[in-house]
Amino acid sequence: MSEARIYLIRHGETALNAARILQPPGTPLSERGVAQASRLARRLARSGLVRILSSDLRRAEMTAEALAREAGAPLERDADLAERDFGELRGRAYAELGLDPFAPGYTPPGGESWEAFHGRVERVWQRVDAAARRAGGPIAVVTHGLVCRAVVTRLCELAPGLTCERAGWRNTSLTVLEDAGGWRVTLLDCVAHLDDVAEVGQA
């Protein structure tokens, strides 16, 4: 098996994603999110990680910092791994919006269109791809639900038997990408490390 491997990780839970609120950048992990990040870190402690790349949004940073402490791998932040920018909708509950902020063609006021978001993800993935191939061992990428979905559905292939139909990119979910010329998903949206730590939320 190739040494080139990426552990694609969604951040832990926050109080706002549990409450179904579009999150501002500085939202930290909740107590349960910290516990989730700790479980994930223990799961990957002996995975041989050589590098961790993280979104610079606080909820992803805190998840990545827990992983870096446990795995002993250096952590680097990249703003382009951030979640889609929902602009003026950030801080508002889904229930009060009166619209679907994820609808195709919808651009939130002051935020990113789907086209701009997908373009950003494609650009940052070129850097992630280069980093993974020269790392000499597996790397972790700690990011957000919509970024995980965009990477898996637009930039990777699925191993036989896997489907994205039920993938929700749950808090601290682990997706494993293996180098097969392109990136192949061999484990999808796995939260086996959580045991009795509940996970909720989507964005």
PAVO-183124 format. One record per residue (C-alpha): residue in one letter; x, y, z. Coordinates in nm, 2 decimals, decimal comma. Example, Ala and Ser with C-alpha at 12.3 -4.5 7.8 and 13.67 -1.06 7.14 Angstrom:
{drendren 'a' {1,23 -0,45 0,78}}
{drendren 's' {1,37 -0,11 0,71}}
***
This chain:
{drendren 'm' {0,00 0,00 0,00}}
{drendren 's' {0,12 0,35 -0,08}}
{drendren 'e' {0,25 0,56 0,21}}
{drendren 'a' {0,04 0,85 0,07}}
{drendren 'r' {-0,27 0,86 0,28}}
{drendren 'i' {-0,49 1,14 0,40}}
{drendren 'y' {-0,71 1,13 0,71}}
{drendren 'l' {-0,99 1,38 0,63}}
{drendren 'i' {-1,16 1,50 0,95}}
{drendren 'r' {-1,45 1,71 1,04}}
{drendren 'h' {-1,42 1,93 1,35}}
{drendren 'g' {-1,59 1,84 1,68}}
{drendren 'e' {-1,92 1,96 1,80}}
{drendren 't' {-1,99 2,32 1,90}}
{drendren 'a' {-2,29 2,46 2,10}}
{drendren 'l' {-2,40 2,65 1,79}}
{drendren 'n' {-2,40 2,35 1,55}}
{drendren 'a' {-2,58 2,15 1,81}}
{drendren 'a' {-2,84 2,43 1,82}}
{drendren 'r' {-2,86 2,44 1,43}}
{drendren 'i' {-2,71 2,79 1,40}}
{drendren 'l' {-2,48 2,90 1,12}}
{drendren 'q' {-2,15 2,96 1,29}}
{drendren 'p' {-1,92 3,27 1,32}}
{drendren 'p' {-1,55 3,20 1,27}}
{drendren 'g' {-1,45 3,21 1,63}}
{drendren 't' {-1,70 2,95 1,76}}
{drendren 'p' {-1,51 2,71 1,99}}
{drendren 'l' {-1,58 2,34 2,06}}
{drendren 's' {-1,83 2,26 2,33}}
{drendren 'e' {-1,74 2,04 2,62}}
{drendren 'r' {-1,88 1,74 2,42}}
{drendren 'g' {-1,68 1,86 2,12}}
{drendren 'v' {-1,36 1,86 2,32}}
{drendren 'a' {-1,44 1,50 2,43}}
{drendren 'q' {-1,50 1,40 2,07}}
{drendren 'a' {-1,17 1,55 1,96}}
{drendren 's' {-0,99 1,37 2,24}}
{drendren 'r' {-1,14 1,03 2,13}}
{drendren 'l' {-1,04 1,10 1,77}}
{drendren 'a' {-0,69 1,19 1,88}}
{drendren 'r' {-0,65 0,87 2,07}}
{drendren 'r' {-0,77 0,67 1,77}}
{drendren 'l' {-0,50 0,83 1,55}}
{drendren 'a' {-0,23 0,85 1,81}}
{drendren 'r' {-0,03 0,55 1,66}}
{drendren 's' {-0,12 0,61 1,29}}
{drendren 'g' {0,22 0,75 1,21}}
{drendren 'l' {0,09 1,10 1,12}}
{drendren 'v' {0,37 1,32 1,00}}
{drendren 'r' {0,18 1,64 0,93}}
{drendren 'i' {-0,16 1,80 1,02}}
{drendren 'l' {-0,33 2,07 0,81}}
{drendren 's' {-0,62 2,26 0,96}}
{drendren 's' {-0,88 2,52 0,88}}
{drendren 'd' {-0,80 2,84 1,08}}
{drendren 'l' {-1,16 2,85 1,22}}
{drendren 'r' {-1,15 2,80 1,60}}
{drendren 'r' {-1,36 2,48 1,60}}
{drendren 'a' {-1,13 2,31 1,36}}
{drendren 'e' {-0,81 2,45 1,52}}
{drendren 'm' {-0,92 2,30 1,86}}
{drendren 't' {-0,98 1,96 1,70}}
{drendren 'a' {-0,65 1,97 1,52}}
{drendren 'e' {-0,46 2,08 1,84}}
{drendren 'a' {-0,59 1,78 2,03}}
{drendren 'l' {-0,47 1,56 1,75}}
{drendren 'a' {-0,13 1,73 1,73}}
{drendren 'r' {-0,08 1,68 2,10}}
{drendren 'e' {-0,16 1,31 2,09}}
{drendren 'a' {0,02 1,22 1,76}}
{drendren 'g' {0,32 1,45 1,80}}
{drendren 'a' {0,28 1,58 1,45}}
{drendren 'p' {0,33 1,94 1,34}}
{drendren 'l' {0,02 2,15 1,28}}
{drendren 'e' {-0,02 2,41 1,01}}
{drendren 'r' {-0,32 2,63 0,94}}
{drendren 'd' {-0,46 2,71 0,60}}
{drendren 'a' {-0,75 2,96 0,57}}
{drendren 'd' {-0,87 2,80 0,25}}
{drendren 'l' {-0,97 2,49 0,44}}
{drendren 'a' {-1,24 2,70 0,62}}
{drendren 'e' {-1,61 2,63 0,59}}
{drendren 'r' {-1,82 2,80 0,32}}
{drendren 'd' {-1,86 3,17 0,42}}
{drendren 'f' {-2,23 3,23 0,49}}
{drendren 'g' {-2,17 3,60 0,53}}
{drendren 'e' {-2,46 3,79 0,70}}
{drendren 'l' {-2,64 3,46 0,78}}
{drendren 'r' {-2,37 3,36 1,03}}
{drendren 'g' {-2,51 3,36 1,39}}
{drendren 'r' {-2,86 3,30 1,27}}
{drendren 'a' {-3,06 2,98 1,34}}
{drendren 'y' {-3,16 2,77 1,04}}
{drendren 'a' {-3,52 2,78 1,15}}
{drendren 'e' {-3,55 3,15 1,13}}
{drendren 'l' {-3,40 3,20 0,79}}
{drendren 'g' {-3,71 3,11 0,58}}
{drendren 'l' {-3,49 2,96 0,31}}
{drendren 'd' {-3,24 2,68 0,25}}
{drendren 'p' {-2,89 2,83 0,27}}
{drendren 'f' {-2,76 2,52 0,10}}
{drendren 'a' {-2,99 2,54 -0,20}}
{drendren 'p' {-2,82 2,52 -0,55}}
{drendren 'g' {-2,77 2,86 -0,69}}
{drendren 'y' {-2,82 3,05 -0,36}}
{drendren 't' {-2,55 3,29 -0,25}}
{drendren 'p' {-2,58 3,42 0,10}}
{drendren 'p' {-2,56 3,80 0,14}}
{drendren 'g' {-2,19 3,89 0,19}}
{drendren 'g' {-2,09 3,53 0,16}}
{drendren 'e' {-1,96 3,28 -0,09}}
{drendren 's' {-2,15 3,14 -0,39}}
{drendren 'w' {-2,13 2,77 -0,44}}
{drendren 'e' {-1,90 2,83 -0,74}}
{drendren 'a' {-1,66 3,04 -0,53}}
{drendren 'f' {-1,66 2,79 -0,25}}
{drendren 'h' {-1,59 2,49 -0,48}}
{drendren 'g' {-1,32 2,69 -0,66}}
{drendren 'r' {-1,15 2,76 -0,33}}
{drendren 'v' {-1,17 2,39 -0,22}}
{drendren 'e' {-1,02 2,28 -0,55}}
{drendren 'r' {-0,73 2,52 -0,51}}
{drendren 'v' {-0,65 2,42 -0,16}}
{drendren 'w' {-0,68 2,05 -0,25}}
{drendren 'q' {-0,40 2,10 -0,50}}
{drendren 'r' {-0,18 2,20 -0,20}}
{drendren 'v' {-0,31 1,92 0,01}}
{drendren 'd' {-0,24 1,67 -0,27}}
{drendren 'a' {0,12 1,80 -0,31}}
{drendren 'a' {0,18 1,79 0,07}}
{drendren 'a' {0,05 1,43 0,10}}
{drendren 'r' {0,26 1,30 -0,18}}
{drendren 'r' {0,58 1,45 -0,04}}
{drendren 'a' {0,51 1,39 0,33}}
{drendren 'g' {0,67 1,04 0,36}}
{drendren 'g' {0,37 0,92 0,57}}
{drendren 'p' {0,01 0,99 0,64}}
{drendren 'i' {-0,12 1,34 0,69}}
{drendren 'a' {-0,44 1,47 0,85}}
{drendren 'v' {-0,67 1,74 0,72}}
{drendren 'v' {-0,90 1,89 0,98}}
{drendren 't' {-1,18 2,09 0,82}}
{drendren 'h' {-1,56 2,13 0,79}}
{drendren 'g' {-1,86 1,93 0,67}}
{drendren 'l' {-1,92 2,11 0,34}}
{drendren 'v' {-1,55 2,09 0,26}}
{drendren 'c' {-1,54 1,72 0,34}}
{drendren 'r' {-1,84 1,66 0,11}}
{drendren 'a' {-1,69 1,87 -0,17}}
{drendren 'v' {-1,36 1,68 -0,15}}
{drendren 'v' {-1,52 1,34 -0,15}}
{drendren 't' {-1,79 1,39 -0,41}}
{drendren 'r' {-1,59 1,62 -0,65}}
{drendren 'l' {-1,23 1,53 -0,61}}
{drendren 'c' {-1,21 1,16 -0,51}}
{drendren 'e' {-1,34 0,82 -0,62}}
{drendren 'l' {-1,51 0,58 -0,38}}
{drendren 'a' {-1,39 0,23 -0,32}}
{drendren 'p' {-1,63 -0,04 -0,42}}
{drendren 'g' {-1,92 -0,07 -0,17}}
{drendren 'l' {-1,91 0,29 -0,05}}
{drendren 't' {-2,17 0,55 -0,12}}
{drendren 'c' {-2,22 0,91 -0,01}}
{drendren 'e' {-2,60 0,89 0,00}}
{drendren 'r' {-2,60 0,85 0,38}}
{drendren 'a' {-2,28 1,03 0,47}}
{drendren 'g' {-2,35 1,32 0,70}}
{drendren 'w' {-1,99 1,41 0,79}}
{drendren 'r' {-2,07 1,39 1,16}}
{drendren 'n' {-1,86 1,57 1,42}}
{drendren 't' {-1,50 1,43 1,43}}
{drendren 's' {-1,59 1,19 1,15}}
{drendren 'l' {-1,29 1,02 0,99}}
{drendren 't' {-1,27 0,96 0,61}}
{drendren 'v' {-0,96 0,78 0,48}}
{drendren 'l' {-0,82 0,86 0,14}}
{drendren 'e' {-0,55 0,63 -0,02}}
{drendren 'd' {-0,33 0,72 -0,32}}
{drendren 'a' {-0,45 0,52 -0,62}}
{drendren 'g' {-0,31 0,75 -0,88}}
{drendren 'g' {-0,60 0,98 -0,77}}
{drendren 'w' {-0,74 0,97 -0,42}}
{drendren 'r' {-0,97 0,68 -0,34}}
{drendren 'v' {-1,20 0,68 -0,04}}
{drendren 't' {-1,15 0,36 0,16}}
{drendren 'l' {-1,33 0,46 0,48}}
{drendren 'l' {-1,62 0,71 0,48}}
{drendren 'd' {-1,76 0,93 0,76}}
{drendren 'c' {-1,66 0,69 1,04}}
{drendren 'v' {-1,72 0,78 1,41}}
{drendren 'a' {-1,64 0,44 1,57}}
{drendren 'h' {-1,41 0,63 1,81}}
{drendren 'l' {-1,69 0,81 1,97}}
{drendren 'd' {-1,85 0,52 2,15}}
{drendren 'd' {-2,09 0,68 2,40}}
{drendren 'v' {-2,00 1,04 2,31}}
{drendren 'a' {-2,30 1,17 2,11}}
{drendren 'e' {-2,25 1,36 1,79}}
{drendren 'v' {-2,49 1,60 1,62}}
{drendren 'g' {-2,51 1,89 1,38}}
{drendren 'q' {-2,43 1,94 1,01}}
{drendren 'a' {-2,24 2,26 0,94}}
***
